[in-house]
Amino acid sequence: MSQPVSIVWFRQDLRVIDNPALFAAVEHGTIVPVYIFDSEIAEEEQPGGASNWWLHHSLESLNKRLNGHLQCFSGDPQTILCDLVSKFSANAVFWNRCYEPTVIERDKKIKQALRDSGCLVSSFNGSLLWEPMSIRKQDGGVYRVFTPYYRKGCLQASAPRYPSPAPTRITYADVSREGHTIQDAGLLPDIDWDSAFYDHWKPGEEGAADKLSDFIRHAARGYQEERNIPSVRGTSRLSPHLHFGEISPNQAWYALLNAFDDQGNSDLDCFLSELGWREFSYYLLFHFPTITEQNFNYQFDKFKWLNRQDDFIAWSKGQTGIPIVDAGMRELWQTGYMHNRVRMIVGSFLVKNLLIDWRKGERWFWDCLVDADRASNAASWQWVAGSGADAAPYFRIFNPVLQGEKFDKQGAYVKTYCPELKHIPDKYLHKPWEAPKEVLNKAGITLGKDYPKPIADLKQTRQRALDAYADTKEN
């Protein structure tokens, strides 16, 4: 008697280890693994260029892990899944849950349609340590501040699921090839702007495991301090691997717990709380689904943005004349990534010194980041802007000169991405406009020619931002 056939619908869980949906499907019988490029989602939710580059290579990696059995499709997931159930005589569909509001609604409809056809449908938590619906305040309310959410909510709830190994054996259903190739999806860019990505990233489950192992060996101890220094590898750089589900947060959580004998270690606590921030972003998106488009704090709806296009273009190209801002924006373009400390600096400069709407910055990051994530991207930009949940107060305006001098003292980071400044003495590296003419001449720099003059006076634009914020409270 032949085994039952089930479809495993891969989404943001592009891995074999610790994949609850895959494990359940293998237990059920033979499987058909599929990935669907959803053509029905809104344009603003379509992945950006850097994400598509990553997705292409991640799917290739997953396909190898599945011995070439992954089938890819493009179109409406409900139509495709219902058709495949019929074509393959499948009696079950398994997937891991996603938490974007539009995806939740879509998945509910798909689940109902499949069940109406007599199909078994099961979904699982394969992406979060604690699902948003499981964490509530004692009065049943929703947390709006991170620390009580994490300390009183998450850490007092059931411990995260311990990660499971890969299935010992996967039996693939003997079915026809109905999908198209990964290459046919056209995810890779037409222009050669991604060439440096390959020097920095290895998408896929194996690359994720390597990143985690490297972090534990070389950076986990010292994380609390060195995570703020952009010129060193003081962070895990797991964010794109987590976003695409090449590794689960459960794997990272327990790997770090197992690596530290001293469970009260401040570096360990700091890293685990950063995983908690990722959870909090999804929690906010689940309970407040408009945060990707609307100010969480409605007071900011009255804020008067300048939104000067010339300023935005200079910012996006790393041509603001503010070295650490330019270094961050160039790192983003060249590598698809930006150090988290620098993300806060460039975000503050855009929103507060240039008075450009945080949503414009969020969209640029969405297109350029390999770790672009609906929940984390929106929550982080609103945090920097001061409009979000548990946000930095609006009057906390990052001074990019002081930030550079504190976290990039010898300028290793700035000199990497702004090599034209490499001969300027450290004293003036983060504020070249203050350097005497003879110092600039010796360094081979003419401001406005070899490196831009600053597009904003930091002191004046800081006060302008505070005045604009004060106006929102008076109106």
N, C-alpha and C positions, 0 to 999 in steps of 0.2 A: 504494500500500500504506500503510495507516494505521500511525502510530508506536506503539510499545509504551506502555502506560499504567503509571505508577508512582505510589504513594502516598507523600507526604512527611508523616511524623508529627512535628508540632511539639510541643516540650515546654518545656524551659528554654532555648530558642534562638529567641526571638520576633523574628527579624531576617531580612533578605535578604542583607546584606553579610556576608562571611566566615562563611557557613553551609555547612559541608562536605556535609551531607546534602542540602540543597537543590541545591547545585551538581552533585552526583553524579546526582541524580534528573533534573535538566534535561538533563544529558548523555545520560541513558538514553532520554529521549523526552518524552512529554506527562505532565503531573503533575496529581494531585489533592491539594491541601494540606489536612490535617485537624488538628484539635486535639481531644483527648479529656479530659473531666473524669472522672477515675478515681473511680468510686463504691466501688471495692473496697478502697482503702487504708484503714488503720486510722484511727480518729477522731483520734488524737493527731497524725497526719501530715497531716490535712486542713489546707489553708491557713487562716490566721487572717483576721480581718476586714479589717485593713489590706492584707494580701497580696491578698485577693480584690478589693478596690477597685482596686489596681494592675493585677491581671491583667485585669480587665474592660477597662480603658482600653488596656492593652498589646495585647490581642487586637484591639480596634477599630483600633488603629494598624497592626497587622500585616495585617489584612484589607484596609485601604486600599492598603498596599504590594503586596498580591497581587491588586489590582483586583477585590476583592469575591469572590474564589474560595475563601476559607477556609471549610471546613465544620466545624462544631462538633458534638460528640456527648457524651453522658453515659452512663456504664455501665462494663462490664468491657472494657478495651482489647483483650484477646485475642479476645473474641467479636466486637467491633465491627470490628477490622481484618480478621479472617477473612471476615466478612460482606461488607465493602467490596471485598475482593479479588475475591470472587465476583461481586458486583453490577456492579463497574466493569470486570470482565475484566482486572484488573491483574496484571502478572507480576512486580512488584518492589515492595518497601517499603523506604524509607530513613528513618533517624533518627539523631540525635546522642545519644551515651550520657549517662546520668545515673549518679550514684555513690552514692545512698542504698542501703543494704543490701537493703531490701525491694524497691526498684525494680530492682536488679540481678537478683534472683531472678525477679521477674515478667518482666523483659525476656528472660531466658534461655528461659523457657517459651514466650513469644510467638514468639520467633525460631524455636524448634524446631517449633512448630505450623505456622507459615507455611511453613517449609522442607519439612515433611512433606506439605504440599499442593502442592508443586512451585513455590513462589514464591521468587524471589531476595530475600534480605534482607541489607542492609548497614548497619552502624552505624559512627559516626565520633566522633572527639573534637572537639567544638565548644565545650567549656566550660572546659577547663583548659589551662594552659601545659605542664604535665607530668602525665600520668596517674599515679595512685598506684602502679599495678603496675610502672611503669618506673623508679622511684627506689628503690634499695636501698643499704645499706651495703656496703663492700668484702667483708665476710664473708657477705653475702646477707641480713643481718638488716634489721629495720625501724627507721627512725629514730624516736626519741621526744623529741628536743630540736630546736627550730627551727633554730638557727644552723648546726649541721652538716648538717641536712637541706637547707637552702637553699644554703649556701655550698659544701659538699662534694658534695652530691647533685645538686640542680637545676642550679646554675650550671656544674657540670662535665659535665652531660649534654648531649645535643643541644639546640641552640637552639630556642626555641619556633617553631612554624610561623608563617611570615609570612602575615598576613591576605590573603584573596583578595577581589576586588571582587564586587559583585553580578553575577549572571548577565546577560550582554548581552541575552538574550531568554528569556522564559519562555513556553512553550506549554502552555496548560491543556487537559486532556482534556475532551471534550464529553460530560459525564455529568450525570445527574440530581442535584438537590439532595436529599440524604438527611438532612442534619443539622438542628439547630435554630439559632436566632439566638443571638448572644452575650448579648443582653438576657434571653433565656429562661433562661439559666443562673442568674440571681438572685444575682449576685455583689455588687451594690451594697447597702450597709447600709440597713436600714429606718428608722434614726434619723439625724438630721442631725449626726453627729459628725465627718464627714469634710470639711466645707465648706472648712476652711482648707487641706486638702491641695492644692487646686487652685492656691493661691497659691505653693506651694513646688515643685510637681512637674509634669512633663510626661512621663507614661509613653510609652514607644514608642521606636523606633529613632532618630527625629529628635531627641527629647528627650535621648537618650543622647549623640548626637553633639554637641549643643549644650553639655551638661554637660562633656564632655571638652575641647571647644574653649575653653570659658570657664575651665576649670581651667588649661590650658596658658598662656592669655593672662594670667591674673590671679593665680594662686596657686602654680603649680608651683615657681617660684623663690621660696624662702622657706618651702617646705613643711615642712622638718624642724622649724622652730621654730613656725610659725603653725598647724600642724595641732593643737597643744595648746590653742589659744585659742578657746573656744566662741563668742565673740561676733563672730568674723570668719570669712569664708569661706576658711579656710586648707586645707580638704580638698577632695577631688574630688567627693564626694557621688555617686559612681558605683555604690555598693553595690547599690541596688535594680535599676539597669539591668543590672549584671553578673549578679545573681541570676536575673532573668527572661531573660537572654540577649539583651537588646536591643543589647548590644555585647559583643564577646568580650574576654577578658583579653589576647588577642593584639593586638587593635586598640589597647588602652590601652598595652600594653608598648611596642610599636613607635612609637606616636605620641609617647610621652615620650622614647624614645631619639632619635627624629628631631628633637625640639624642642630637645634639649640638644647643643650642639657639644662641650662639655666632659664627656666620658663618665665622668670620675671625680668629678663633682659630687655633693656629699653630699645635696642635695635629691633628685636623681634616684635615687641609691642607696636613699634612705629610702623613696621612693614605690614603687620596684620591689620592695623587701623587704616592703612592705605587701601587694602582690599575692602575694608569696611566702607570707605568713601565711594568705591565703585558700586557697592551694594546700595548705598544711600542714593546715588544718582538714579539707579533703576527704581528704587522705592519712590522717589519723587516723581519720576515719569509715570509710574503706574497710578499713583494717587492724584497727581496733578498733570494730566496729559497735555495741557497747553503750554508747558514750560519751554517746549522747543520753539515756540513762536511768540509767546506773550510774556510780559514781565510777571514774575511771580509776585513781586511787590507792585501793586497797581499804581502806587504813587509815581512810579517811573513812567507811566503812560503820558504824564504831563511834561516830561523832560524834553528840552529843546535841543535836539542834535543838530550839529552843523553839517555833517555828512559831505564834506568837500571831497570830490572825486580825486583831485590831484593829490591830496594828502593820503587817501586810501591807496592809490596806485604806488606812491612812494613807500608806504608802509609794506604793502604786499611784495614789493620787489627788493626790500631791504636797502632802501636808498633814503632813509630819513635823516642821516647825519648824526644819529645817536648810536654809537658803536654796538652796544650789547643788543639793542633792538634790531639793528641790521643783521648782526650775526645770527640771531634767532630766526629771522625770516629767511635768511639764506640757507641755514641748516634745514629748515622746513622744506624748501624747494629742492635742495640737493639730495636729501635723505628720506623725505617723507615723514620726518619726525622732528620734534623739538623737545629739548629738556624741560621738565615740568616747571622748574623755577623760572626759566626764561619765558615759558608760556604765560606766566602771571605778569611778567614785566612787559612783554609786548602787548598783552591784552589791556593792561592798565594804561599804557601809552596811547593805544588806539581809542579807547573809550573815554578816557579822562583828559589827556593832553590834547588829543585831536577832536574830541567830542563827536566821534563816529559811533553810530548805533552798534551795540554788541552783536546784533544779528548779522551784520555784514562781516564781522570777524569770524563769527561762527560758521558762516557759509564758506569762507575762504579756507578755514581749517578743515571743513567737511570734505572739500575737494582735494586738499593737499596732504592730509595726514593718512598714513597707513593704518593708524589706530582710530580713525574717525568712528565715533560711536554716538548714536542719537542721545542717549541718556547722559553720558559723561561730558560730551561736548557742550550741550546746552546748559547743564548744571554748572559746569566750570566757567563758562562765559558769563552766566548770570552772577556767579559768585564774585568774579573779578569786577563786574559792572556795579555791584552793590544792590542789584535788583532781585537776587535769588534768595532761596532758603538758606538760612545760616550764612548769609553772605558777608564778605568783608565790608565794613562800613564804607559808604561812598567816600568819606573824607580820607580813607586810607589810600593814598595815591602813591604808587611805587615810584621812587626817584631812580631812574635807570642809571644815573651816574653812580649814586651811592650803592645801588644793587651790584653794579659791575665791580666797583672797588672792593666790595665785601666778598663777593662770591667768585670773582675772576681776577684775583689780585695781580697776578703776573700777566694777565691778558691772554692766557693760552687759548681760551675759547674764542675770544674776539679775533685773535690773529689767525686762527684756523679758517674762519669764514669771512673775515675781512682782511685778507693778506696785504692789501695796500697800506694797512696801518702798522705793519710788523716792525717798522723801524722807529716808531714814535715811543719815547720814554714812557715807562709805566705811569709816571705822574700825570701824563696828559692823555693816556690811551683812551680813557672813557669819556674824555671831554676835550677832544682835539681843538675845538674852537677857542679854548683858553690858552693854547700853546703859543709862545712868542713866535714871530715870523721866522727867526733864525732856527728855531727848533723844527718847525715845519719844513723849512728849506733843507735842513740836514737830513730829514726823514724822507725827502723827495715827495712831499705832499703840498699841493695847492688846493685849499678848500674850495669847493665849487667846480673843480676840474678833476682831480684825482680821487677825491672823496667828497660827498655832498656837504654843504653847509647845513646845519640843523634846520629842519622845517618848522620847529616849534621852540619857543623859549620856555624852558621847563618851569621856571618860577611863575611867569605870567600865565601860562596855560593852566597851571595848578590852581591859581586863584580864580581864573575864569571858570574852571570846572566846579569849584566850591560855590561860586556865585550862581551858576546855573542850577546846581542842586538846591540851593537856598530858595530859588524862585519856585521850585516845584512844591515846597512846603508852604509857601505863602499863598499860592493860587488855590 
